[in-house]
Amino acid sequence: MRLVINLFFAALLVGSFLGYMVLTKKLLGIRREFIPAFVFSSIACTIYFSGLFGMLFIGSIVVLVAGLIGLVIILREKRTKEIRFSLNPSLFGFFWTVGSLFFFFLLFRSQLIHYDNFSHWGIVVKQMLSTDAFPTAQSNLIDFKNYPLGISSFIYYIARFVDSSQPIMIVAQGLLIFSCFYAMFGIISEKKRFLLYSFLGLGFATLSFFNLTVRINNLLVDFLLPIYTLAIFAVAYRYRSDPKRAFITALPMIGLLTITKNTGIVFAGIGLTFLFYMVFTYAKEIPRRKLIAWAFLLFLFAILPYLSWTWHMNTAFSTVSNKFDLQNMPAEKTVEQIKEITSLFLRSSTDLSTRPAMGILAFNLLGIGAVSFNFFVTKKKWRLGKALISLNLIVFIYYIGVLGLYIFSMPLEEAVRLAGFDRYASSIVVLFVGGLALAATVDIENSFYYKIGQVPDEQAFRTVTNKNRYQKGVIICMAIATTVLVSEYNGLSSILHDYENSLPYKVQAVTGDRWYENGTEDERQYLLYASDQDEQVTSFYLQYIARYYLYAPHVDGISLFYEDNMNNLLSDYDYLIMVESDTNGRDLLAKNYGVVGQEGIYKIVKTEGNMTLVFEGNSSE
């Protein structure tokens, strides 16, 4: 019965999305490729503001119903005016649909594994679904309360109506990711040139190689930052001579980007800068005063989500210390510590054994090679050289900003080991590689001797030799792109098949995934026992996982019992949870409390100075 209800609401959700998309096409006339990203971003921002004003669930109902009403209006108009909706099937559409279905099939079966899902991104969504509200200063489950909730709001919207399971959360974020990739293909004008799609697809496929630290099977947003920026690049270029449409299309994307993560404002600034550059360079028929006024309004509305989150943090969380707050740093770093951090940062940034450094070097060489080939051989008016210089400048400034983050804002114990550096670096290398792919695609499109429409399609090549080269180029790009994507698919599939060996699986197998009415937190004290393999206990990974599944803030972990201290240790807790059992744990528990010590939950009963353990089983029993 529950499955039927979930499918019913999923159908309503799809119908609502379809209603918004058709209305967007009808009212705004923007390109098909930009519509999903525009609609999803608009919905995310709307839900975010609803949550900000304490109406998260009501806002979600309104958004759902409004989309369905829009669909009904369109269908009625179609019936009365005999409007025809053309799907315009294409080879690109076929490959895009098939490829997306393969990856979504995996996402529908994926579970949360990454550390930060449990320390923030996943637990925030779970609390929002449990309470139908944003976390408050009293939310003991959320340690990092200053992380913006833009993406979490969209995930909440999907999961609220379909299902609150982890796969649905991952699929919801997957919709944003794939809508951004789809939007990037909007940069192509000549839709019948399949070489452009295959080449750009190859460029985007390589992004998976540099994104292994944050794959799409989790709720971390580090991958969304660059691909949203790349989608804005595509919008800016496509509508460079149509500023009004460019501003309207990009507005919700930029707005959502500012509340994706604290560093989202940086990526939003990059997107805005490129958008303004393109518009002010190419929209010469628009009066300069009017263009400046439009640009100012876009800037104002685009940063409104960011400003509203800043206001929210300064009011609702004024008494809460948050990560990366300058005023909350315990002490300034010494000169020697700054030198140590800077030295490690420079070594890590230029270490060619790492994927980010390797990617930046490799694509710089490829870009220089392509620019040189064009200069000496083809002699076309390519913009790739300018794009290469601009993107390198962005990378340089970005790295300076990240170094400043480690020196001035990050706690010393995290700064000295460059915590999160892989993800920061992966985000910028994805932007760098993706930006070069977009620029190269535009240059290739502008290099064709004939434009589509100038001559019949069968005569769209200057010579037979050029046509043969074109066909070989398509085959090569498709072959390499397919190989890379299959590798990424196999990597995700391997993670999925190995899930039963992961720590989150072991914890859930014992505790279950607990949801409480009205989101009431479990205030009981829990002690979890497991090995410290890969520092899963000392790094607090085990504890964060347990907090998510138990929905309890008071959770501690231990990897070894000491007989002399067992009674004193257990007296502080209500439950002992054996996530992983070993000889030491079993022997001591059997000797002191007469229990086997197998994996499961043990209630700690304290009576008149005595202590006993009562085995309560586990979620699989």
N, C-alpha and C positions, 0 to 999 in steps of 0.2 A: 504493500500500500504506500509506504514511504517513497519507494522508487517511482511510483506513478505520480505522486504529488510533485516530486523533484523534477520529473520530466515535464509536467504541466507548467510549472513555473519557469523552467528552462525555455520552453516554447514561448511563453509570454515575454521573457527577456529578449529572446532572439527577435520576436515580432516588434518589440519596442525599439531595439537597435535598428532594425530595418526601417521602421517608420522615421526615425531621426535621419537616417542616411538618405532616404528618398527625398525627404523634405529639404535636407541640406543641398542635394543636387538640384532640386527644383527652385529653391529660393535664392541660393547663393551662386549656383552654376560653377562650382569649383570642380577641378579634375577628379575623376573617379578614384585615382590612387590616393588622394589626400583625404577623402571622406572618412574612412574608418578612424584614422588618427585624430581628425578634427572632432568627430562625434565622441569617441572614447575620452579624449582629453576634456571636452566640454562637460561631459557627465562627471568625470572625476573631480573637476573644479567645483561643480554644483554640489556634489555630495560633500566635498570638503567644507564648503561654506555652510552647508546645512549642519554638519557636525560642530563647526565652530560656534554656531548659535544655538546649540543644544537640541537640534531637530534632525538628528542623523536618520532615524527610521522614517519619520514623516517625509523628509526630503527625498528619501529613496522611493517611497510610494508615489510621490508626486512625479518624480522623474520617470518611473516605470509607466505610470498611467498616461502621462503626456505623450510618451513615445507611441503607445498603443493607439491613442486618439489620432495622432498624426498618421499612423498606418491606415486607420479606418478612413480618414479623410481622403487619403491618396487612393485607396481602393474604390471608394465611392465616386471620386472624380474620374477614375479610370473607367468605371462602369457607365457613368452618364455621358462622358465626353469621348469614350472609346480611345483613351490614351494608350499607346503601346509602349511597353517597357522592353527595350532591346538589351540582351545580355552581351552582345558583340563578342562571342567566343574567340579566343586567340590562342596561339601556341604558347605564349608566355603565361596566359591565364591557366592553361591546362597544367603546365609544369609547376606553377606557383601553388595551385590547389592541391595537386598530388603531394608535393613536397611538404606543404603545411600540414596536411592530414597525417602524414607519417610522423612528424614531430609532435603534433598534438595527441596522437595515439599514445606516445610515450609519456607526455605530460599528464594525461589522464590517469596514469598509473604510478606517477612519481610521488615521493614522500619527502618531507623536509629532512635535510641532513646537516647542512652547513651550520657552523657554530652560531653565526649572527642571526639565523632564523629564530633561534631559541632565546638569544640574549635580547633581541629587539623585534625584528620585522615580523616574525610569526606570532609571538606572544601579544604584540600590539593588536594585530588583526583578530586574534582569538578573544581578547578582552573587548574590542569594539563589537564583535558579534555577540558576546555574552551580555553586554550592558546596553547595546544600541546607543553608545555615547563615546566620545573621545576620552582617553585616560585623563585623570585628574591628578592633582598633587598628592592625593591620598592613595593613588594606585601603587601599592607596594610591589606588585609584580613587574612594573616597568622601571628599569634602572636608568635608562637614557631617555628622559622625557622630552628632550629638546629636538629630537629627530622629527622633521615635518611629516605630515600624514597624507600627502597628496595621493601617492600610489596606494597606500593602505585604504584610503577612502574608496577607490575604485574596486579593490579586491573585496572590501566589505560589501559593496553594492551587488557584486556578482554572487558572492557566497551567501548573502542574506536571503536571496530568493531561490537559489539552486540547492546548495548544500554547504555546510561549514567544514567539510573534510579538507585535508591538506591538498589532495590533487586538484580540487576545484579552485583553491587559492592560487596554486601554481598556474593553472590554466588561465585564470583571470589575468595574471601578470603577463602570461604568454600572449594574450590578445593585444596588449599594449606593445609588446616587443614586435610581433609580426605586423601590426598596423604601421609601425615606424618603418620597417623594412619595405613594406608595400608602398608607403609614401615616397620613399627615396626613388623608386622607379618612375615617379611622376616627373623627374627631371628630363626624361626622354620625350622628345617631340615626335620623331618619326617612328610611330608605333609598329610599322611594318618591317623595320630593320631589326630582325631578331638578333643580329650580332651585338647590338647595343645592350639588349637584355641579357644575353649570355655573358658578355664581358662584365657588365655591372654585377650580375649574379656571381661571377667568379670573384670579383673584388669583395663582395659582401660575405661570400663563403669563407674567405681567408680570415675574416674577423673572428670566426670561431676558434681559430688556431691561437689567437692572442687573448682569448677570453676564458681560458681553462680555469682560472682562479674563481670566476663567478659565472658558472654556466646558467642556462635558462631554466634549470630544474630546481629553482629556489626562489626566495622572495627578496633577495638582495637587489638593490637598485643601481649598482655601479655600472651595469651594462646599459641601463636605460638612459643614463646621462648623455653618453656620446651619440647613441642612435637617435635620440630625440633631437639633438643638435643637428645631426646630419639630415633628418627629415625637414627641419627648419631651413637648412641650406637649400634643399630641393625646392621648397615652396618659394624661397627668396629668388632663386634663379628663374623658375618657371614664370613667376608673376612680376618680374623685375620692371616691366613696363606698365603694370597694372597695380599700383600701390594700394588701392583700396582693398582689392581682393587679396593681395599679399598680406596686408595687415590683419584682415579678418580671419584668414585661414591660419595664420601663425599665432594669433593671440592666445587661444586656449593651450596650444602646445608650449609656448613660452611660459604661460602662467603656471601650468602643471610642472614644468621643469624647475621653477623656482622653489616648489614645495616638494620636490622629489627627495632631496637630501640637502644638508647644509651647504655642500659645495655646488648644488644645483644652480645657485645664482651666478656662479662663474660660467657654467656652460650656457645658461640663458643669456649672459652678457655676450658670449661669443656668437651665439645665434643672432641676437639683436644687432650686433655690430655688422655682421655680414648682410643682414636684411636691409639695414639702413644704407649701407654702401651700394648695394645693387639698385635699390629704388632711387636714391639720389643721383646715381650715375646714369640710369637708363630712362627714368620717367621724366623726360625733359619737357613734355607737353603739358605737364601739371604745373601750375604756378608755384614757385618756390615757397611762398608764404603758406599756401594751403598744404603743401607737402610737409612742411615743418609742423604745422598744427596737427595733421594726422599722425605724424611720427611721435609727437609729444603725447597724444591721447593713447597711442599703442603702448608707449613706455609706461604711462601712468597705470593703465589697466593691467598690463602684463606683470608689473611688480606688486600689484594689489594683493595677490595671495601671499607673497613673501612678507609684505608689510603687516598683513593681518596675522600671520604666524608669529612675527616678532612681537606684535602687540599682545597676542595670546600668551606668549612666554613671559612677557613682562608683567602681566596681570595674574593669570591663573597659576603661574609657577614662579612667582617672585621670591618665594621662600625656599625654592628647591635649587640645590647645586647641580649643575649639568656638566657633562663632559665637554671639554674644549672651551669652557667659559674662561676668559682671561682673568677675571676677578677672582676665580676660584682656584687658581693655581697655588699650591702650597708654598712655593718659594721660587724665586728666579733661578734659572740655570746658571751655573758658573761658566767662566770662559772655557775651562778645560772640557766641561760637558758639552758645550756648544761646538767646540772643535771636534770632539769625538762624534757627535751626531752628524755634523757636516761632512766629515771624512767618510763615514759609513754611507751617507746619502750619495755622495759623489761616486763611490765605488759601486754601489747598487745600481745607480742610474746608468752607468757606462759598462756594466758587466755583460758582455756579449753572450754569456751562457744563459742569460735570462731572456724570455720571449719578448718583453717590451723593448729592451735595448736592441735585440736582434731585429725586431720588426721595424723600428725606426731607421736603423742602418740599412737594412735590405731595401726598404721602399724608398729611401733617399737615393740609393744607387740606381734602382729601377727608374725613379723619376728623372734623375739626371741623365740616364741613358736614353730615355724617351725624348726628353727635351733636346738632347744633342742630335739624336736621329732626325728629329723634325727640323732642326736648324740646318743641318748639312744635306739632308736628302729630300724630305717631303716639302719643306719650306712653307708650311701652313701657318695660319695665325692661331697658334695654340695659346691657351691660358694656363697650361700645366705648370710652367715655370713660376708664374706669379703665385699659383696655389701652393707650390712646393715651398717657396720662401715664406708665405703667410702662415702655413701650417707649422713650419719649423719654429717660427717666432711664437706661435701659440704654445707649442710644446715647451719652449724655453721659459716663457713667462709662467706657465702652469707649474713647471718643476720648481721654480723659485718660490711660488706660492705654497707648494707642498712642503718645501724645506722650512719656510716660515712657520707653517702649521706645527711642524715637529719642534721647532726651537721655541716659539712663543706661546703656543696654545696647548700642546699635548703634554700629559703627565710624563715625568721623567722616565719612569719604568717602561712606558710604552715607546717613548721617543728614542731611547737608546737602542731599541731593537727594531726601529722603523715599523711599528705595528701598522698593518694595513697597506704597506707600500705596494705590494703586488697588485692590489685592487686599484689603488690610485694610478699606478703606472698603466695598468691594463685599460683603464677608462680613456686615457689620453692617446694611447697607441691605437685604439679602435677609432677614435675621432681622426687621427692622423691618416691612417690607412683608408678609412671610409671617405674622407675628404678628397684624397688623391684619386680614388676610384670614381667619384662623382665628376671631378674635373677632367679626368682622362676620357670618360664617357662622353661628356659634352664636346671635347675636342675631336673625338672620333666621329661623332655625329656631324660636326661642322666640316669634316674633311671629305665627305662624299662628293663626288663630282656633280651628280644629279640629286636634287631633292625629291622626296616622294610627292607625286602630283604633277611634277614638271613633265614627266614622260610616263608612258604606260609602265606598269610594274615590271613586266617582263623585259623592259629595256632600261631598267634603273641602274645599270652599270655601264661604265664607259667602254670597257673591253671585256672579252670573255675571260681573259687572264685575271682581271680584277674580280670578276664574279667567282672564279675558282678560289682565289685567295679569301674572299668573303666566306665562302662555304667552309673552307678549311679552318678559318678563324672561329666560326661558330662551333664546329666539331671539337676543336682543341679546348675552347673555353668551357663548353658543356662537359667534356670529359674530365677536366681538372676540377671544375666546380662540383661535379657529382662525386668525384673521389673524395674531396675534402668534406662534403656534407655527409657522405656515407661514414667516413671516419668519425665525425662528430656524433652521428646517430648511434654508431656502435659504442662510442664512449658513454653516451647517456644510457644506452641499453645495458652496458656493463655495470654502471652504477646502480641501475634499477635491480638487476639480477643479484647484485651483491648486498642488497639492502638488509637482508636477514642477518648479515654479519656485523651490521653497524650498531653503534651504541644507542641511537634513538629507537631502533627496533627492539633492542633488549629491554630498554626502559619501558616502552609502551606494552611489551608483552607481559610485564609484571604489573604495571600500574593501570593500564588502560588509558584512554584519552578522556579526561573528566571535564564535564561541563556542568555548571551549577546555575540554578534558577536566579535570574536577575544579576548574574555575574558575581555572586557573593564569593569572596576569596576564602579558600580553606586555610584557616588560621592555625591548624595543628602543626606540630613540629615533626619534621621528617629527617632521618639520617639514612643515607644511601651508602651501600657498600659495593665497591667494584675495584678491579685492578686499576693501577695508574699507567696502563699502557698508553703510549703516546701522550702522556701527561693529561689524560682525560679527566682526572680528578683535580689535580693541582691547577690546571688551567680554568677550572670551574665549568668545563663543558658538560660534565655529568649533571651538575647542579642546575644549570640553565635548562637542560632537557627535562629534568624532573619537575622544575617549576612550571614548564609549559604543560606537561601531561597531567600533573597533579592539580594544577591551577592553585598552587600554594606558594607563598613568598618565603616561608621559613623552611628552607631546605639546605642541608649540609651534606658533604660527602667525605668518605674515608676509604682508604685502600688497605688498611692493616689494623687489626685489633691488638691491644696490649692487655694481657689478662689482669694485671694489677689495677688497671684503670677502667675496666669494662663497665662496672656498675656505676661509677661516677660519670662516665661518658653517656651511657644510655639513659640515665636518670633525667637528662635534660630534654628528652624527646618523647613523643607519643607513639611513633612508629619507627621500626627498623625495616628497611627495604633492601633485600639482597638482590642486586641487579646481576652481579656475577659472583658465583660461589667458588671458593678455593679451599685447599686443605687446611690452611691456617684458620680461616673463618669457620669452617664446619667443625673442626676439632674444638675450638674454644667455645663455640655456641653449644655444642653437645655437652661438653664438660661442665659448663657453668649454668646452663639453662635447660638442658635436656631436650633440645630441639635438633633436628637433622642439619639445619643450616642450608637447605636447598634454596634456589631462587624463589623469591616470593615476598609477601608482606607479613611482617610480624608486629602484632600489637604489643606495646610495652605496658605491662600492668604492674603498678606499684601499690603494695598494700603493707602497712605497718612495718616499713623498713625493708621489706622483701621485694624482690623484683623477678617477674616471670615474663616469658615471651610466649605469645599465643599465635600460632601460624594461621593466617587468614587466607592463604592461597594466593593466586594471581589472576590477572584478567583473562587468561586463556583457559582457566578451569571453570 
